[in-house]
Amino acid sequence: MEHVCAARAHANIALVKYWGKRDGPGNRPAAGSISITLDALTSETRVRFDPGLAADDIRLAGGGNDARVVAFLDLVRERAGIDTRAEVVSRNDFPTGAGLASSASGFAALALAATRAAGLTFDDAALSALARRGSGSAARSIFGGFAEMRAEGEDPHAVPLLPPEDWPLAVVIAIVDAGAKEIGSTEGMRHTAATSPYYRAWLDTVAADLPTMREAIAARDLTAVGELAESNCLAMHGAMLAARPGLIYWRPTTLALLDTIRGLRADGLPVYATVDAGPQVKAICDPADADRVAAALASVPGVAATRTSGLGRGAHTIEPDTLDSA
Ligand code: 2P0
């Protein structure tokens, strides 16, 4: 008997960032994080467990890491008590591995599709904890809108804070370089924790920022959310820069974009920047201002493209034949 399921999930960007793991196995974060899920960055994944397969057959359009997917399937097989190999077909509608959180949407979609295809029914918390094993940020993409990764416990998972319709925001993504990054997040975090004299201070910063961010979100205060998100991002990059050798994900255009966003703000437009483990800049603003922000960012020399996103929903199942053309 064939067991198949397909799922869709969106990437997320963190307002309070995740950058560092606990020691030991299980991919557990050293601290919590808070994110928004973006409807414009989507992964769709179909998993089919097939007794006729001798090995997992992984087809990731746009690249990706097959070994990580197989290791994740092993976790699902262990939970389900099965040994069946699977065909996995997945596609993203945005560049993979370039600091646009493709591992977040990818592993969130895979967690939902693979568990259902294996006959497991996990609640959102259990699904989020499982997605974390694939990629820490994927735990947050199980939820839509605003979500918080809770770091405590043996098997940490994210929790929802606000659904997307409760506070619509826009994120304008300025793509500087769509190529895959040289140092992945897992290695970048390890290097930062091992060598940066500012790593401890970074974790202290996150501990202080989490409750403040929760309050700012509850109050729907864009200025407070944006200022804190931008500061938290710069503190994370500060810890990376201080690693030895320094970890620099930015390109000159990244800095030009940050400058442009500060210029818009000086002109009275409330827009705030965040940058992840790549050169892309994401600008957070009110949806009514998104076109103006996108036009300003697109005019910065070196910007390849911009993409505007609203907030998206959490991981959900879709018809398996959606992936037939993938
Ligand atoms: C974040 N990032 O909070 C931070 C900010 C990148 C910079 O979560 O090792 O790919 O797979 O658990 O989830 C990227 O880290 O790392 C990330 P792993 P992941 O969004």
Boltz pocket constraint, residues with backbone or C-beta under 6 A from the ligand:
constraints:
  - pocket:
      binder: B
      contacts: [[A, 12], [A, 13], [A, 14], [A, 16], [A, 17], [A, 18], [A, 19], [A, 27], [A, 33], [A, 103], [A, 104], [A, 132], [A, 134], [A, 135], [A, 136], [A, 137], [A, 138], [A, 185], [A, 186], [A, 187], [A, 275], [A, 276], [A, 277]]
      max_distance: 6.0
